[in-house]
Amino acid sequence: MKAYTIEIQGIVQSVGFRPTIFRLFEKETGWVKNTQKGVKIYLETNADQKAVVNLILSNKPPNAQIEKLSIKSHPIKKKAFTRFFIKHTENAIGDVSIPPDLGICDECAKELLDPNNRRYLHPFINCTNCGPRYSIISGSPYDREKTTMKYFPMCKHCRSEFEDPKSRRFHAQPICCNNCGPDYFLVVNRKPLYKNQEAIKELARYLESGGVALVKGIGGYHLVCDAKNEEAVEKTLKLKHRTNKPFASIARNLEIVEKYCYLNKREKELLTSQIKPIVFLKPKKHDFLKSIRMGSPYLGVMLPYAPLHLLIFHFSNLEFIVATSANETEKPLIYKDQDAIQFQGVEKVLTNNRKILRPLEDSIVQVVNDKQLTIRYARGFAPGVLLKKTKRKILALGADMKNNIAIALKNRVILSQYTGDLSEYENLKRFKEKVEDLLKFFNLEPELVVCDKHPEYFSTEFGEKRFGNILKKVQHHKAHFGSVLFEHSIDGEVIGVVLDGTGYGDDGNIWGGEFFLKVDKTIDRIGHIEYLPFGFGDLGVKEPYRLACLWLYEIMGENAFNHGLFEKYPFMEKAVKIKSNLKTSSAGRLFDVVSALLGVKTISTFEAEAAINLTNEAFKSNTEDRFDYSLNGYNIDFKPALEQIALIKDINKPKHAKMFHNTFIDAIVKNILRISKDTGAKTVALSGGVFQNEIVLSNVEKGLVSNGLKAFRNVKAPINDGGVALGQIYLAEMED
């Protein structure tokens, strides 16, 4: 007989790992327990080592993620124990990984609507395979006393399940039922009038009648209404101070989604996964839910991820509900009850008395070329674990526009939840809280902190003040490139293509259309979109007609004044003559300018609106025509295309928008092929916010693969600025 000591690290707490081990070895002797670093097993058995390891690996719980398994064996003459049992947890903050909040599992969903189940209609039903985690936990190891469920003592029935290793709810920390769990309250004009089932029933009736309400979910509050009621949608728009940005929706079930939207295998997998992200889908009818899509070819859909969502549909005939973050546009998500109850313009608020410790936005994904494209990395994903080793403990502060931070713990990297634009004070405040929270939660004292080189980034300023003596600055677009190399563990010579909005370049100009080459531990910028002047600061981004006029004047001189933009904005004739020494290679600004020149969108009310609307127009055309451009070395000159667009007399927005997309894609692919031919590099890494454009990403990838190149891009990590923190860690390690 042998005794095995097994230590397992990774996401192995709060996912039913110990009861699984108990059931596997209940006929043997020994024990299993949670530790500061994960799970430890002492096993006395006649089985050989390989069989023991295979048994554990092949039977791990569905939401567990094993990062490391070490096993030591020694012969024994006599058993030390008479049974196999579960030991108590060690009381110390340690090196563990806590899983993200998990959408309701199928078993709990069935119990929720089963009149014979004691948790029938219980809005907080959960088990070890689902429910809140990161949003309610204050520290590790993951025990009830370190969650906001500590205020709700278990009844004897829940306690019995909690202590039964054979139960699906063994040590499910948020376990509760109708007798001992938190309560929902419907607050009407700041007075709580209904409780639990009656509160949810009344809310459902209110939504059916066209009402708009605030609803507390897992990571914060949603503004909700019937997505098919245009008056309710219009009221929600006014509450958000929003005019053109589409809303996300929750669909009643998968069958409803399949009825109204095209759905491929990968989209279905993401939609039904326990992450339950918002998935961008194409509706089967172009005018379906047009009031919440606002011109977009996509409908953002998620399935119910909280028991509450299922109950709202159970008590109503609703098929889709709007579920948008409860905040004003660009401001942070509301997650505190007091803020929700004081929200102006909403009569009814469905709240509960379980405190949220960490606000979590809904994650957003899309499927392009059968691969996941992550747009927002938050609830369900974060805190995300990448099994990457680093030489040092590192904190990466990410970027400003879309912020995810990351920490490297030597044996793995953790990517945080999303925070919005840090130029908004409340978002900046939440970013600072997120940094301190993550450091405390993982008990991390960083040896190095990495931030963006941009001297005016709020994250950079914070890094300088908080971590000045251990702070390293890296270039924004090189970090984008590095994020792909890091995520996919790519070695050798690699071409990097980063198509982005604006980022501070090494030469002091605004970069955003960049071509890099990595050789060994060196990344060189070898090409870019040819520079054009950058003026007007943030107004040039928010009001693309300004840059359009400036670029026309640069290309055409005073002949540019014949363009309709100068007639619409006559003050620009003088403005464009003011010399700007700042230049930009930004692909994002190029799309904005073309949008303005074609009269698609001259002013953006949210980030990248002009570029997004240009792409929406392009989806309406099948033309394969292109405008002109030139390749100068490894630089792309789009000035010929811009002049041709400016001289169009009879604009056909879909056709000419698609022609520009064709031109852009052709230029990018041909430039990469030229670089590959000259350097011998056959691997390409794609990153940056412009690659959120499905037309661009899909066709660039296809163009590279069809020419024999290997194309990689961000998949799990956001392809936009949300993935920059990973690249910052990569560069810090590479340059060490």
N, C-alpha and C positions, 0 to 999 in steps of 0.2 A: 504493500500500500504506500501511496505517496501523499504528501501534503503540498499544495500549491498556494503560493501567495501571488495574487494577481492585482495589479493596479491599472486602472483604466481612467484616461483623461479625455476630456471633450465635453460635449453636451450630453451629460449622463445623469444630471440631477433634474428633478421635476418632470421627467418624461417616462416614469414607470420602470426605471432600470432595475432598482433593487427587487421589486416584486417579480420581475421577469427572471432575475437570477435565482430568486428563491424558488420559483416554480420549476426552473431547470434542474436545480440540485436538491430539491426537498427530500429526496430519498438518500442523499449523502449526508455528511456531517461537516460542520464549519459555520461560517457566517459571511455576511456582506454588510457593508456600511458606507455611508457618505463620508468623505474626508475633505480637508481643505483643498485638495487638488482634483477631486473627482470621486471615484468609487474604488473601494478596496475589497478584495475577496480572499478569505482563507478557506480552502477546500481540501477535505480529506476524501480520497477516492482511489479506486483501482484503475480508472480511465487514464489513458496516456495523454501527454501534454497537448499533442496536436488535436486530439478529439475534443478536449476541453475548450481550446481556443476556437475551434470551428463551431462548436455548439453555441458559444457566446456570440460570435460574429454573425452567425446565420439566424439567430433568434432575437437580436437586439430590437427594442421598441421602435416603431415607425419614425418617431421624431428624435431619436437619439443620433448623435454623431460622434463616433469614436475617433479621436485624434491620435491616441497612443495607447497601446496595450503592452504591458510588460509582465512576464510570468517567470517565477522562480520555483523550482521544485526541490524537494529533498525527501528521502525515504523515512518512513516512521514505522515503529513497531506497534504503537498503541494509539488509538484515537484519543484526541483531547476533548472531544465533544460527543454528545449522544444524539444530536439532531442538527439540522441546518436552520439557522435563524437570522433575523435582521437586527443588527446592532444599532444603537443610537448614534446620531450625528455628532461629529466633533464640533465644538463651539469656537470657531475662529474664522475670520474672513480669510479666504484663501484664493488659490489660483484656479478658479472654476469658471465655467461658461454657463450662463443662464440662457435658456432658449427664448426666442421672441414670443410675443402673444400669439396664440394659435387659434384659428377659427374653429367653431364648433364641429366636433367629429360626427360621423354618421350615426353612431350608437346613441350619443346624447341627443341628437336631433330627433331620433325615433322615440326616445323616452319622453322628450319634452311634450310630444303631442299624443302620448299614450295615456288615456284616462285611467288605466289600471296601474300606472307607475306613480310612486309617491312623489316624484318630482314633476308631475304633470303641470305644464304651464309655468314652470319655475324659471324666471328670466335670468337666473345666474347659474344654471346647470353647467357642470363641467366635470372632467375626469383627468386622469394623468395624461391623456392624449389630446386634451384641448383646454382652452380657457386662457385667462390673462396670466401673464408672467412678468415681463419686464416693466409693464406699466404700473404694477402694484408692489414691486419688491424694493426693499430699502438696503439690502446687503446680502452677502452670501455667507455660509451655505443657504440654500433655498429652503427655509422653514417658515411655517405659518406666522411665527412671532416676528419675522422680518418682512411681513407683507401687511398691506392694509386690511387683510382679513382677520388680523389678530383681535379686532374689536368685536368679532362675531363668534362667540363660543359655540362649539359644535353640539348639536343635540346627541342623544345617546345612539340614535340610528346612524347618524353621520360618523360619530366617533367609532362605532363598530366597523363600518366600512373602511375608515381611515386606518384602522389598526389591523385589518385583515389582509395579509399578503396575497390572498387569492382574489381579492376584489379589484376591479378596474379603478377604484378610487383609493387604493392603498397609498397613503401619503400624498394624495392630491391636495396640495396646500390650500387652494381656494374652495375646497369641498364645502357644500352647504345644501340646504333644501328649503322648502317653503316654511319650515318651522324655525330655522336658525340662521338663515342667510340675510344679506342686506335687503333693503326694500326700495321699490320704485315709487315715486310720488309725482303726480301731475300737478304742477304749480300753475294756477290760473291768475293772471294779474298779481303775481307775487304772493299768492295764498295757496298752500297745499290743500287741494280739495278731494283728490282721489289717491288710492294706494294700490300698489301691485297690479293684480289682474284688471281691476276696475280702471286703474290709471291708464293701462295700456289699451284697454278696450275703448275708453273715451278718446284717447289720442288717435286710434285707428279711425274712429267715426269722424273725428275732426279733420283728418287728412282726406278722407273720402269726400267730405263736403267742401274741399277746396282750401282748407286751412294750411298755414305755415307754422311750424313749431321748431323749437330746439330740443334735441334728443341726445342724452348722454349715452355714449357707447363705451368701448373699451379704452380707447386712447384719448378721448375728448368728446366734444359736442359737435353734432351735425345740425345744419339747417335742413329740414326735410319738408317735402310736399309731394303731392301727386304729380309725377313727371308728365302725365298726359293732360293736366289741367293748366292751360296757358295763363290764366289769370293768376294762379298760385305761383307759377314760375316767374311771372313778371314781378310779383310782390317780392319773391326771393332775390331777384336781381337788384331790386331797389335796396333791400336790406344789406346786400353785399356791396352796394355802390359799384356795381359791375354792369358793363354794357355788352361786351362782345365775347368774353371768355366762356367756353362751354362748361357745363356742369357734369359731374359724375352721377351715376345712378346705381341703385341696388335693384336687381331683378328678383322677382318672386321665387323663381327656381330655374334650373337648367333648361327645362322644357320651354319656358317662356323665352329665354335667350335664343334657343334654337329656332323658335317660331319667327322671330323678328330679325335675327342677325346671322350672317355667315360665320361658321365656326369650324376651324380645322382642329386636328388632333392636339397640336401643341397648345392652342388657345384654350381648348377644353381642359387640358391638364392643369394649366395655370389657374383657370377660373375656378375649378373644383378643388384645387389644392388647399391645404390648411392655412396657407399664406393669405388666401382670399384677396388678391390684389385687384385694383381696377385694371381691366384689360381693354385696350382700344380695339373695337370690333367694327366691321363694315355692316351697316344695316342693309336688309334686303330691299327696302324701299327708300329712295333718296330723301323723301320728306318725313320719314319716321322720327318722331320726337325732335323735330327741327327746332322747336323753341328752346331746347336745352343744348342742342348741338351747335347752333349759331353759325351755320355755314361749314362746319367741319365735316369731312367725309366719314369721321369715326363717331362711334358712341362709346363713351367710357362706362363700362359695366362691371359690377362686382356682384357676387352672390352673398346672401346673408352670412355674416361671420360671427355675429353675436346672437345668442338665443332670443334677445329682444327683437331683432330684425324678423326672425321667423314668426314671432308672436304678432307683430304688427300686420304681417301678411295674413296670418291665421284669422285674425279678427276683422279682416277687410277683404274686399275684392280687388285691391290694388295689384297692378302687374309690375309697375316700375315706380320707385320713389326717388326723387332727387335726394342726394346725400352729399352735400357740400360742406366743407369745413366751416364751422360757426365762427366767423370772423369777418372783418371788412377785408376786401381784397388787398393782398400783400402784407397784411398784419398776421401775427401768429394765431394758431389754433387756440380757441377757448377750451380750457379743461377744468377750471375751478368753478365750483357750483355758484358762488356768489357772483362771479362775472356773468355767468349764463342767465341767472335770474334777473340781473340788471340790464341785460341786453335790450337795447331800445327797438321798439317796433314789433316785438313778438308777444303775443298774448299768452301762449301756453308753452311751458317748459317741462319736459319729462326728465326728471333727475333721479339720482339714487344716492344712498348714504355710504357707498364704498368709494373711498378717496382714490383719485388717480395721482400717482407720484410723478410719472413721466408722460408728457403729452406726446402722442404719436399720430402723425398724419397717415392717411391711407397710402399704400404703395401703388405705383403705376407702372405697368409693363405693356409691351407690344410684342408681337411676333413678326419678325422680318426674316425672310429666307429660312423659315422653320426654326429659327433660334430666338431665344428671349432677348429683348431689348429693354433694359431697365431704365426708366425715366425718373422715378422717385423711389428711393430706398428708405422705407420706414416700417410701419406696422407689418408684422409677419416676417420681415427680413431681418430687422435690426433687433438686438445687436448680432451682426453677422460674423461668422467665424471663417477665416481663411487659414488653412493649414500650411502656413509659411513660416520658416524660421528666419530670425534676424540675429545679427551679432549683438545688438544693443536693444534696450528698452526705449521705445520711441513714441512720442506723441506727434501726430500730424494734424495741423489745424485746418487743412482744406482750403476752399475758396470762399468768396463772399456771396455770389449771386445765388448759388444752391450749395448749402453747406452740409457736408457729412465729415465728421472728423474720424480719425483712426488711431488706434494704439497698437504697438508691436510689443508683445510680451516674450520675445525670443523664440517661444515655441509655437506661436500662432499670432494672427493679427485680427483685431476686432474692428469692424466698421460700424459706425454709429447710425442713429436715425437722422433723418433730414431736418434741417432748419432752413427757413426761407431767407430772402435777401437781407444781409446784415446791415444794409444802409437804413433799414427800418429799426428804430431804437429798441422796440420790444423783441424783435428777432435777435438783435445783438445781445441783449440781456439774456435771452434764452440760450444763445450759443455759449456764453460764458458759463452759465449754469451747467450746460451739457458737458463742457470740458471738466469742470470741477467734479461733477457727478461721476463721470467715467473714470477719472483718476482715483477717486475714493472707492468706487465700487470694485475696481480691480486691484486696489491697493498698490497703485503704480506710482513710483517716483521716476520720471523719465530721465534717461541719461542724455537724450537729445530731443529737441523740439524742432519741427520743420514747418515752415510757412511759405506763402507765396512771396515772390520778389516785388510785387506791386507795392510801391511806397504808400499808396493811399488806401490799401485794403484795410478794413476794420479788423480782420483776423490777424493781419500782419502787425498792426499797431498794438493789439492785445498781446501778441507773442513777444513783442519787444519789451513791453512793460512787465509782463508776468514771468517771462523766461529768458530775458535778455542774454544772460551769460552762457546759455546752452542752446541758443537759437541759430538755426541754419535756414537760409532763404534759397528757394529753387524757382526756376522759371516755370511759368504756368503751363505752357504747351508741352514742354519737356515732361512735366508731371503727367499730363494727359497721356503722352506716349508711354511713359513708365508704368502707368496704371494697367495698360494692356499687357506689357511685358511681365508685370508682376502677377496679374491674375492668371495668365496662361503659362507661366514659367518658361518663357521663350529665351533661348540662348542663340548665339551666333550673330551674323550680320542681319540687321533688320531695318527695313525702310519704315519710317514713322510718318503718318499723314494725319495731321490734326486740323480739323476744320471747325472753327469756333467763332464766338462773337468777338469779344475784346479781351486782351491780356497784355500785360506789360512785357515788352520784348527786351532782349539783352542789349539792343542798340538804342533803347529809349523810345522806340516807336510802338504803336499798337499792333500787335501781331494777331493772327487768327486764321491764316491760310498757309500752313507750314508743312515743309517736307524735311524730314530728318533722316540721318543715317547713323545707326548705332554699330560701332565696331569695338569689340572688347568692352572696355569700361568708359568709352567716349561716345557722346551723342553730339553730332554736329548738325547745324541747320544748313542744308545744302540748297534749299530752294524755297520759294514762297509765291503767293499771288502778288503781282507787281503792285508796288505802293501807289496809293492815291492819297490826297490830303485828308486829314482828319481834323474837323473843326467843330466848334459849338459845344464841346464837352458832352455832358449827358443829354443835352437837347438834341444833339446829332443822332443819338440812339433812339430817343423817344419820338422824335419828329423826323423821320427819314427823308422827307422832302428837302431838308436843309443839306444833308450830304449829297443828295441827288443833284441839287442845283450847283453845289460846290464842285462836284465831279464833272458835271457837264461843262462848266466854265473852264476847268482844267483841261478838258479834252478838246473843246470846240471854240474856246475863247468867247468873244461877244456874240458869235452866231448862236450860242446857247440860249440867249435871251428870247429867241423865237419859240422856245419850248413852252408848252402850256403851264408848266409849274411856275414859271416866272410871272405869267399872267395871273395865276391864282395867288401867288405870294410875291407881289411886286417889290417888297422891301428886300428881297434876296439879291437883287441886282447890285446893291451897295455891299451887302454882307459878304458876298463871295469874293469881292475884290480885296478884302482884308486878308493879308498873307498869313497862312498857317504853316508853321514849321514842322508840325506834328504830322506823321504819315501813318497809314494803316494798310495792312495786308489782309484784313479781316474778311473771311468768307461770309460771316453773318451779316456784316454791313453791306456786302455786295448784294445779297438777296434782298435786304431792306431797300436799297437804292433801286433795284430793278422793279420791285413792287411799287415804289413811288412813281417811277417813270411810266409804268403801264397803267397808272391810275387805280391800282388795286387797293393800296393802303398808303396814305401819306403820313399818318400819325398813328403810333402804336399806343394803345391803352393798357397793354400788358406786355411782358417780355416776349420779343420775337413775333409779335402779332402780324407785322407787315410781311415777314418772311413766311409765316404759317399760312396766311391768306394767299400768298403767291402760289404756294404748293397746292392749296385747296383748288385754285383755279386750274393748275396744271393737271390735276387728276381728271379733269373734264375733257381732255384732248388726247388723241392718239397720234398726233403728228410726230414724225421722226426728223423733221427739219431742224437745222441748227443755225446759230449766228456764227460770226467769225471770231477767232482769237488767235494768239500766237504764242509759241513756246520760245523763250529766250534763255538758253541754258536749261536750268531746272526751274525757271520762273515762268508763271503763266500770266500773260497780258490779256485782260478782258476788256481793255479800252475799245477795241474794234466792235465788240458786241454791244457795249454801252452806247456807242455812237449810232449803230444801226437801230437799236431800240428807240433811241431819242428821235430818230427821223421817221419812225413809222407814222403814217398819216391816218390809217384806219385800223385802230387797235382792236384786235380780237383777244381779249384777256386770256381765255383758256389756251388758245393756240400759241400765243407769244410767251406765256408763262411756261408752257411745256417746252417750247423751243429753247428758252434760256436754260431750263433744267438739262435738256439734252446737251447743250453746249458745255455746261459746267461739268457734267459727268464725263463727257468725252475728253475734256481737257485734263481732268484729274487722272483718269485712267491712263491716258497717253503719256502724261508726265511721269507717272509711276513706272510704266513700262520702259521709258527712256532711262530712268535712274537704274532700274533693275538690269537693263542690258549693259550699261556702262560700269556698274559696280559688281555685278554677279550676285547680288542679294536677291533671294527668291521668296523671302518672307516679308509680309507687310502688316503693320499694326495700324488700325483705324480708330480714331477717338475724336471727341469734341461734339459740342451741342448741335452743329449742323447735320451730323449723322443721325439725329433724331428724325430727320426728313426721310421718310420711307422710300421715296423715289430715288433719292441720292444714294442712300445706304444700299438698297437692294441692287441697284444697277452697277455701282462701283464694285461691290463684292462679286457680282456675277462677271463683270468685265475682267477682274483680276484672275479669278479662278479659271475662266475660259482660256486665259493666256498662260496657264501653267504656274501661277503664283499661289502661295499659301496666304490666305487673308484671315487675320484675327481681329477681333474687336471686343470691347467690353460686353460681357453677357450678364454676369451676376451683378457686377458693380455698375453704377450709372455711367452711361457714355458721355453724359454732360459733366458739369463741374462737380457733381456729387461723388465722382470717382477720383478726383484729383488727390485726395489725401493718401490713397494707396500708392499713387505715383510718387508722391513726396517721400514716402517711406522707401520706395524702390531707389530713387535717386540718392537719398541719404546713405543707403547701404552701398550702392554702386560706387559712389564717389569717396567712400571711406578709405 
